Amino acid sequence: MRNGENAGTAAGVSFVVPVYNKASALPPVLDAIAAQTGDFEREFIFIDDGSTDGSLDLIRDRTSGWQDVVIRAQANHGSAHATNQGIALAGREYIKFVDADDLLPRNATRILLDAIAGTDACLAYGDLVRYSEGATVSLDRSTPAAPDVTTLYLPLRAVLRTSLFNPSQILVRGHCAKQVGGCDERVVFSQEYSLALRLARLWPFRRVNAVVAYQSEPAGEADRLSGDPGQQLQRVTLAAAHFLRDYPTVPPALQRFALRRAAGRAYKWRRRSGTGALLPWLWLSLRGRLPVPTDYVGAIERCAAAFDAP
């Protein structure tokens, strides 16, 4: 086992797995990580974010025979902080993120490596399939030898439009994740969205038309941190506001687009939930369509307030 210090960049993949109270889900997740196919060096980094259900002991026990394992235990800080700790510890060229309750098909990492190799992209991502909790999932998924791959040369507009992936769907160049400072810890969860924004400002993405992750759907969606759609939308909106405040040189057209998207989400949420007036969000959406001086960051922050409980 490595001592937890970053040993520098070497060829291969660092699997980064933030964990918080996932003991019941972890055994098949760990098995799927261990079974990844492909001729590449690998290390395994687990950040236990203050679990109280035995997750830490389970990880230690089930990875005791693995090579190049780093296990870091810390007080609970949230998934963005835990993910950043994993990024800092990662010593391989690529980082493969894995949510602690998602399953990887056996060829997922190899598919993503093939897609990003030899390109100037910072990130490759594939598709996710949701399945009912308790259902049997076959991870020996048959994928074409050369699945279709497309390049998003200027991905920032696409990321501002919508969240393209969850952590288990992506493989990232380690130096890129570190260069942008990892995830925005001001948004404690939905960490992959803030990371995607930061990366999309600088480099292309590669999209693979192949399934690279499976996500279970609990009987009660509240069982997932992302199960509350209002909170999820609010986190995405705040991440966009923080990003634009941090990078004011983002072109005004993209800032207007970000406001239109945020105001549109706020309007639709208020209309569906039947809580509060709709006119403020319609007005903000209009401001996002007009090339007039606007405090886009402040307006997007106001949109985030639409998802607060009335």
BALUM-561754 format. One record per residue (C-alpha): residue in three letters; y, z, x. Coordinates in nm, 2 decimals. Layout:
BEGIN
<r: ALA; y: Y; z: Z; x: X>
...
//
This chain:
BEGIN
<r: MET; y: 0.00; z: 0.00; x: 0.00>
<r: ARG; y: 0.34; z: -0.09; x: 0.13>
<r: ASN; y: 0.58; z: 0.20; x: 0.17>
<r: GLY; y: 0.82; z: 0.06; x: -0.09>
<r: GLU; y: 1.08; z: -0.08; x: 0.15>
<r: ASN; y: 1.17; z: -0.45; x: 0.13>
<r: ALA; y: 0.99; z: -0.61; x: 0.41>
<r: GLY; y: 1.19; z: -0.94; x: 0.40>
<r: THR; y: 1.11; z: -1.27; x: 0.24>
<r: ALA; y: 0.76; z: -1.41; x: 0.29>
<r: ALA; y: 0.58; z: -1.69; x: 0.12>
<r: GLY; y: 0.41; z: -1.62; x: -0.21>
<r: VAL; y: 0.49; z: -1.43; x: -0.53>
<r: SER; y: 0.61; z: -1.08; x: -0.61>
<r: PHE; y: 0.49; z: -0.97; x: -0.95>
<r: VAL; y: 0.75; z: -0.73; x: -1.09>
<r: VAL; y: 0.64; z: -0.51; x: -1.38>
<r: PRO; y: 0.88; z: -0.26; x: -1.53>
<r: VAL; y: 0.69; z: 0.00; x: -1.74>
<r: TYR; y: 0.80; z: 0.26; x: -2.00>
<r: ASN; y: 0.53; z: 0.42; x: -2.21>
<r: LYS; y: 0.29; z: 0.13; x: -2.23>
<r: ALA; y: -0.04; z: 0.30; x: -2.15>
<r: SER; y: -0.22; z: 0.16; x: -2.45>
<r: ALA; y: -0.11; z: -0.20; x: -2.37>
<r: LEU; y: -0.14; z: -0.19; x: -1.99>
<r: PRO; y: -0.52; z: -0.25; x: -1.92>
<r: PRO; y: -0.54; z: -0.61; x: -2.04>
<r: VAL; y: -0.19; z: -0.68; x: -1.89>
<r: LEU; y: -0.31; z: -0.56; x: -1.55>
<r: ASP; y: -0.63; z: -0.75; x: -1.58>
<r: ALA; y: -0.44; z: -1.07; x: -1.65>
<r: ILE; y: -0.21; z: -1.02; x: -1.36>
<r: ALA; y: -0.50; z: -0.97; x: -1.12>
<r: ALA; y: -0.68; z: -1.28; x: -1.25>
<r: GLN; y: -0.39; z: -1.52; x: -1.18>
<r: THR; y: -0.53; z: -1.84; x: -1.02>
<r: GLY; y: -0.37; z: -2.02; x: -0.73>
<r: ASP; y: -0.36; z: -2.03; x: -0.35>
<r: PHE; y: -0.06; z: -1.82; x: -0.28>
<r: GLU; y: 0.01; z: -1.48; x: -0.13>
<r: ARG; y: 0.10; z: -1.21; x: -0.37>
<r: GLU; y: 0.23; z: -0.85; x: -0.40>
<r: PHE; y: 0.25; z: -0.63; x: -0.71>
<r: ILE; y: 0.55; z: -0.41; x: -0.78>
<r: PHE; y: 0.54; z: -0.16; x: -1.07>
<r: ILE; y: 0.85; z: 0.04; x: -1.17>
<r: ASP; y: 0.76; z: 0.33; x: -1.40>
<r: ASP; y: 1.08; z: 0.41; x: -1.58>
<r: GLY; y: 1.01; z: 0.77; x: -1.67>
<r: SER; y: 0.70; z: 0.72; x: -1.88>
<r: THR; y: 0.56; z: 1.03; x: -2.06>
<r: ASP; y: 0.23; z: 0.88; x: -2.19>
<r: GLY; y: 0.03; z: 0.85; x: -1.87>
<r: SER; y: 0.13; z: 0.50; x: -1.78>
<r: LEU; y: 0.20; z: 0.59; x: -1.42>
<r: ASP; y: -0.14; z: 0.75; x: -1.36>
<r: LEU; y: -0.31; z: 0.45; x: -1.53>
<r: ILE; y: -0.13; z: 0.21; x: -1.30>
<r: ARG; y: -0.23; z: 0.40; x: -1.00>
<r: ASP; y: -0.59; z: 0.42; x: -1.11>
<r: ARG; y: -0.64; z: 0.06; x: -1.21>
<r: THR; y: -0.46; z: -0.09; x: -0.90>
<r: SER; y: -0.63; z: 0.14; x: -0.65>
<r: GLY; y: -0.83; z: -0.14; x: -0.50>
<r: TRP; y: -0.55; z: -0.40; x: -0.50>
<r: GLN; y: -0.38; z: -0.52; x: -0.18>
<r: ASP; y: 0.00; z: -0.51; x: -0.14>
<r: VAL; y: 0.09; z: -0.28; x: -0.42>
<r: VAL; y: 0.42; z: -0.09; x: -0.46>
<r: ILE; y: 0.45; z: 0.17; x: -0.73>
<r: ARG; y: 0.79; z: 0.33; x: -0.78>
<r: ALA; y: 0.84; z: 0.62; x: -1.03>
<r: GLN; y: 1.19; z: 0.71; x: -1.15>
<r: ALA; y: 1.37; z: 0.88; x: -1.43>
<r: ASN; y: 1.43; z: 0.68; x: -1.74>
<r: HIS; y: 1.73; z: 0.44; x: -1.69>
<r: GLY; y: 1.63; z: 0.14; x: -1.91>
<r: SER; y: 1.46; z: -0.19; x: -1.84>
<r: ALA; y: 1.77; z: -0.36; x: -1.67>
<r: HIS; y: 1.78; z: -0.09; x: -1.40>
<r: ALA; y: 1.40; z: -0.08; x: -1.36>
<r: THR; y: 1.40; z: -0.46; x: -1.33>
<r: ASN; y: 1.67; z: -0.45; x: -1.06>
<r: GLN; y: 1.47; z: -0.19; x: -0.87>
<r: GLY; y: 1.18; z: -0.44; x: -0.87>
<r: ILE; y: 1.40; z: -0.72; x: -0.76>
<r: ALA; y: 1.53; z: -0.51; x: -0.47>
<r: LEU; y: 1.17; z: -0.42; x: -0.36>
<r: ALA; y: 1.04; z: -0.78; x: -0.39>
<r: GLY; y: 0.95; z: -0.92; x: -0.05>
<r: ARG; y: 0.81; z: -1.26; x: -0.15>
<r: GLU; y: 0.98; z: -1.59; x: -0.19>
<r: TYR; y: 0.93; z: -1.59; x: -0.57>
<r: ILE; y: 0.94; z: -1.32; x: -0.83>
<r: LYS; y: 0.72; z: -1.33; x: -1.14>
<r: PHE; y: 0.84; z: -1.09; x: -1.40>
<r: VAL; y: 0.59; z: -0.95; x: -1.65>
<r: ASP; y: 0.66; z: -0.73; x: -1.95>
<r: ALA; y: 0.42; z: -0.44; x: -1.96>
<r: ASP; y: 0.28; z: -0.55; x: -2.30>
<r: ASP; y: 0.26; z: -0.93; x: -2.25>
<r: LEU; y: -0.04; z: -1.13; x: -2.13>
<r: LEU; y: -0.04; z: -1.41; x: -1.88>
<r: PRO; y: -0.28; z: -1.70; x: -1.91>
<r: ARG; y: -0.47; z: -1.72; x: -1.58>
<r: ASN; y: -0.29; z: -2.03; x: -1.46>
<r: ALA; y: 0.06; z: -1.93; x: -1.57>
<r: THR; y: 0.20; z: -1.84; x: -1.22>
<r: ARG; y: 0.05; z: -2.15; x: -1.06>
<r: ILE; y: 0.20; z: -2.38; x: -1.33>
<r: LEU; y: 0.55; z: -2.23; x: -1.27>
<r: LEU; y: 0.51; z: -2.25; x: -0.90>
<r: ASP; y: 0.42; z: -2.62; x: -0.92>
<r: ALA; y: 0.72; z: -2.68; x: -1.14>
<r: ILE; y: 0.98; z: -2.52; x: -0.91>
<r: ALA; y: 0.84; z: -2.63; x: -0.57>
<r: GLY; y: 1.04; z: -2.89; x: -0.38>
<r: THR; y: 1.34; z: -2.86; x: -0.62>
<r: ASP; y: 1.68; z: -2.69; x: -0.59>
<r: ALA; y: 1.61; z: -2.50; x: -0.92>
<r: CYS; y: 1.64; z: -2.12; x: -0.91>
<r: LEU; y: 1.40; z: -2.06; x: -1.20>
<r: ALA; y: 1.11; z: -2.21; x: -1.39>
<r: TYR; y: 1.01; z: -2.11; x: -1.74>
<r: GLY; y: 0.74; z: -2.21; x: -1.99>
<r: ASP; y: 0.64; z: -2.14; x: -2.35>
<r: LEU; y: 0.55; z: -1.81; x: -2.52>
<r: VAL; y: 0.29; z: -1.77; x: -2.80>
<r: ARG; y: 0.31; z: -1.47; x: -3.03>
<r: TYR; y: -0.01; z: -1.32; x: -3.17>
<r: SER; y: -0.10; z: -1.04; x: -3.41>
<r: GLU; y: -0.16; z: -0.70; x: -3.25>
<r: GLY; y: -0.53; z: -0.64; x: -3.21>
<r: ALA; y: -0.62; z: -1.01; x: -3.22>
<r: THR; y: -0.83; z: -1.16; x: -2.94>
<r: VAL; y: -0.65; z: -1.39; x: -2.70>
<r: SER; y: -0.82; z: -1.63; x: -2.47>
<r: LEU; y: -0.63; z: -1.64; x: -2.14>
<r: ASP; y: -0.84; z: -1.94; x: -2.00>
<r: ARG; y: -0.60; z: -2.17; x: -2.17>
<r: SER; y: -0.65; z: -2.54; x: -2.09>
<r: THR; y: -0.34; z: -2.70; x: -1.95>
<r: PRO; y: -0.29; z: -3.06; x: -1.85>
<r: ALA; y: -0.31; z: -3.11; x: -1.47>
<r: ALA; y: 0.05; z: -3.22; x: -1.47>
<r: PRO; y: 0.24; z: -3.07; x: -1.78>
<r: ASP; y: 0.57; z: -3.22; x: -1.87>
<r: VAL; y: 0.86; z: -3.07; x: -1.67>
<r: THR; y: 1.23; z: -3.12; x: -1.74>
<r: THR; y: 1.53; z: -3.01; x: -1.54>
<r: LEU; y: 1.83; z: -2.84; x: -1.69>
<r: TYR; y: 2.09; z: -2.94; x: -1.43>
<r: LEU; y: 2.37; z: -2.75; x: -1.59>
<r: PRO; y: 2.19; z: -2.48; x: -1.79>
<r: LEU; y: 2.48; z: -2.24; x: -1.86>
<r: ARG; y: 2.57; z: -2.40; x: -2.20>
<r: ALA; y: 2.21; z: -2.38; x: -2.31>
<r: VAL; y: 2.19; z: -2.01; x: -2.21>
<r: LEU; y: 2.52; z: -1.93; x: -2.38>
<r: ARG; y: 2.38; z: -2.10; x: -2.69>
<r: THR; y: 2.06; z: -1.89; x: -2.71>
<r: SER; y: 1.82; z: -1.68; x: -2.52>
<r: LEU; y: 1.57; z: -1.93; x: -2.37>
<r: PHE; y: 1.29; z: -1.69; x: -2.26>
<r: ASN; y: 1.16; z: -1.34; x: -2.22>
<r: PRO; y: 1.08; z: -1.20; x: -1.88>
<r: SER; y: 0.72; z: -1.29; x: -1.89>
<r: GLN; y: 0.80; z: -1.66; x: -1.93>
<r: ILE; y: 0.99; z: -1.70; x: -1.60>
<r: LEU; y: 0.94; z: -1.73; x: -1.23>
<r: VAL; y: 1.26; z: -1.69; x: -1.01>
<r: ARG; y: 1.34; z: -1.76; x: -0.65>
<r: GLY; y: 1.38; z: -1.41; x: -0.51>
<r: HIS; y: 1.69; z: -1.48; x: -0.30>
<r: CYS; y: 1.87; z: -1.62; x: -0.61>
<r: ALA; y: 1.80; z: -1.31; x: -0.81>
<r: LYS; y: 1.93; z: -1.10; x: -0.53>
<r: GLN; y: 2.23; z: -1.31; x: -0.46>
<r: VAL; y: 2.36; z: -1.28; x: -0.82>
<r: GLY; y: 2.30; z: -0.90; x: -0.83>
<r: GLY; y: 2.00; z: -0.91; x: -1.06>
<r: CYS; y: 2.05; z: -0.80; x: -1.42>
<r: ASP; y: 2.37; z: -0.65; x: -1.57>
<r: GLU; y: 2.28; z: -0.28; x: -1.61>
<r: ARG; y: 2.57; z: -0.23; x: -1.86>
<r: VAL; y: 2.33; z: -0.39; x: -2.11>
<r: VAL; y: 2.04; z: -0.16; x: -2.08>
<r: PHE; y: 1.78; z: -0.38; x: -2.25>
<r: SER; y: 1.74; z: -0.76; x: -2.30>
<r: GLN; y: 1.77; z: -0.77; x: -1.92>
<r: GLU; y: 1.65; z: -1.13; x: -1.88>
<r: TYR; y: 1.96; z: -1.27; x: -2.07>
<r: SER; y: 2.22; z: -1.13; x: -1.83>
<r: LEU; y: 2.01; z: -1.25; x: -1.54>
<r: ALA; y: 1.98; z: -1.60; x: -1.69>
<r: LEU; y: 2.35; z: -1.62; x: -1.74>
<r: ARG; y: 2.42; z: -1.53; x: -1.38>
<r: LEU; y: 2.16; z: -1.77; x: -1.24>
<r: ALA; y: 2.27; z: -2.06; x: -1.47>
<r: ARG; y: 2.62; z: -2.05; x: -1.33>
<r: LEU; y: 2.49; z: -2.16; x: -0.99>
<r: TRP; y: 2.16; z: -2.35; x: -1.01>
<r: PRO; y: 1.94; z: -2.57; x: -1.23>
<r: PHE; y: 1.65; z: -2.45; x: -1.43>
<r: ARG; y: 1.31; z: -2.61; x: -1.47>
<r: ARG; y: 1.13; z: -2.61; x: -1.81>
<r: VAL; y: 0.75; z: -2.65; x: -1.83>
<r: ASN; y: 0.59; z: -2.77; x: -2.15>
<r: ALA; y: 0.30; z: -2.52; x: -2.12>
<r: VAL; y: 0.22; z: -2.18; x: -2.25>
<r: VAL; y: 0.27; z: -1.92; x: -1.98>
<r: ALA; y: 0.28; z: -1.59; x: -2.18>
<r: TYR; y: 0.14; z: -1.42; x: -2.49>
<r: GLN; y: 0.33; z: -1.15; x: -2.68>
<r: SER; y: 0.18; z: -0.93; x: -2.94>
<r: GLU; y: 0.35; z: -0.86; x: -3.26>
<r: PRO; y: 0.31; z: -0.49; x: -3.37>
<r: ALA; y: 0.25; z: -0.41; x: -3.73>
<r: GLY; y: 0.59; z: -0.24; x: -3.72>
<r: GLU; y: 0.84; z: -0.43; x: -3.53>
<r: ALA; y: 1.03; z: -0.11; x: -3.46>
<r: ASP; y: 0.75; z: -0.04; x: -3.21>
<r: ARG; y: 0.92; z: -0.28; x: -2.97>
<r: LEU; y: 1.25; z: -0.22; x: -2.81>
<r: SER; y: 1.35; z: -0.57; x: -2.91>
<r: GLY; y: 1.22; z: -0.51; x: -3.27>
<r: ASP; y: 1.56; z: -0.45; x: -3.42>
<r: PRO; y: 1.72; z: -0.80; x: -3.45>
<r: GLY; y: 2.07; z: -0.66; x: -3.49>
<r: GLN; y: 2.05; z: -0.46; x: -3.17>
<r: GLN; y: 1.90; z: -0.76; x: -2.99>
<r: LEU; y: 2.19; z: -0.99; x: -3.11>
<r: GLN; y: 2.44; z: -0.72; x: -3.01>
<r: ARG; y: 2.30; z: -0.70; x: -2.66>
<r: VAL; y: 2.31; z: -1.07; x: -2.62>
<r: THR; y: 2.67; z: -1.08; x: -2.74>
<r: LEU; y: 2.78; z: -0.80; x: -2.51>
<r: ALA; y: 2.60; z: -0.96; x: -2.21>
<r: ALA; y: 2.79; z: -1.28; x: -2.27>
<r: ALA; y: 3.12; z: -1.09; x: -2.29>
<r: HIS; y: 3.05; z: -0.90; x: -1.96>
<r: PHE; y: 2.95; z: -1.23; x: -1.79>
<r: LEU; y: 3.27; z: -1.41; x: -1.89>
<r: ARG; y: 3.48; z: -1.11; x: -1.78>
<r: ASP; y: 3.30; z: -1.10; x: -1.44>
<r: TYR; y: 3.33; z: -1.48; x: -1.39>
<r: PRO; y: 3.67; z: -1.58; x: -1.54>
<r: THR; y: 3.65; z: -1.93; x: -1.37>
<r: VAL; y: 3.38; z: -2.04; x: -1.62>
<r: PRO; y: 3.54; z: -2.35; x: -1.78>
<r: PRO; y: 3.75; z: -2.28; x: -2.09>
<r: ALA; y: 3.53; z: -2.52; x: -2.29>
<r: LEU; y: 3.22; z: -2.30; x: -2.22>
<r: GLN; y: 3.42; z: -1.99; x: -2.30>
<r: ARG; y: 3.52; z: -2.14; x: -2.64>
<r: PHE; y: 3.16; z: -2.23; x: -2.70>
<r: ALA; y: 3.04; z: -1.88; x: -2.62>
<r: LEU; y: 3.29; z: -1.75; x: -2.88>
<r: ARG; y: 3.17; z: -1.99; x: -3.14>
<r: ARG; y: 2.82; z: -1.88; x: -3.09>
<r: ALA; y: 2.90; z: -1.51; x: -3.09>
<r: ALA; y: 3.12; z: -1.54; x: -3.40>
<r: GLY; y: 2.85; z: -1.75; x: -3.57>
<r: ARG; y: 2.59; z: -1.49; x: -3.50>
<r: ALA; y: 2.82; z: -1.22; x: -3.63>
<r: TYR; y: 2.90; z: -1.41; x: -3.95>
<r: LYS; y: 2.54; z: -1.49; x: -4.03>
<r: TRP; y: 2.43; z: -1.13; x: -3.96>
<r: ARG; y: 2.70; z: -0.98; x: -4.19>
<r: ARG; y: 2.62; z: -1.23; x: -4.46>
<r: ARG; y: 2.25; z: -1.16; x: -4.45>
<r: SER; y: 2.29; z: -0.79; x: -4.44>
<r: GLY; y: 2.56; z: -0.78; x: -4.70>
<r: THR; y: 2.77; z: -0.53; x: -4.50>
<r: GLY; y: 3.14; z: -0.58; x: -4.46>
<r: ALA; y: 3.39; z: -0.87; x: -4.48>
<r: LEU; y: 3.31; z: -1.21; x: -4.35>
<r: LEU; y: 3.66; z: -1.35; x: -4.29>
<r: PRO; y: 3.71; z: -1.19; x: -3.95>
<r: TRP; y: 3.41; z: -1.37; x: -3.81>
<r: LEU; y: 3.50; z: -1.70; x: -3.97>
<r: TRP; y: 3.85; z: -1.67; x: -3.81>
<r: LEU; y: 3.70; z: -1.59; x: -3.47>
<r: SER; y: 3.47; z: -1.89; x: -3.50>
<r: LEU; y: 3.77; z: -2.11; x: -3.58>
<r: ARG; y: 3.95; z: -1.98; x: -3.27>
<r: GLY; y: 3.65; z: -2.09; x: -3.07>
<r: ARG; y: 3.70; z: -2.44; x: -3.19>
<r: LEU; y: 4.06; z: -2.48; x: -3.10>
<r: PRO; y: 4.19; z: -2.54; x: -2.75>
<r: VAL; y: 4.45; z: -2.27; x: -2.77>
<r: PRO; y: 4.50; z: -1.97; x: -2.54>
<r: THR; y: 4.26; z: -1.70; x: -2.65>
<r: ASP; y: 4.13; z: -1.38; x: -2.51>
<r: TYR; y: 3.77; z: -1.50; x: -2.53>
<r: VAL; y: 3.62; z: -1.19; x: -2.38>
<r: GLY; y: 3.80; z: -0.96; x: -2.62>
<r: ALA; y: 3.71; z: -1.18; x: -2.91>
<r: ILE; y: 3.34; z: -1.18; x: -2.82>
<r: GLU; y: 3.34; z: -0.81; x: -2.77>
<r: ARG; y: 3.48; z: -0.78; x: -3.13>
<r: CYS; y: 3.19; z: -1.00; x: -3.24>
<r: ALA; y: 2.95; z: -0.74; x: -3.10>
<r: ALA; y: 3.09; z: -0.48; x: -3.33>
<r: ALA; y: 2.96; z: -0.68; x: -3.63>
<r: PHE; y: 2.61; z: -0.55; x: -3.55>
<r: ASP; y: 2.70; z: -0.18; x: -3.57>
<r: ALA; y: 2.56; z: 0.01; x: -3.86>
<r: PRO; y: 2.81; z: 0.03; x: -4.14>
//
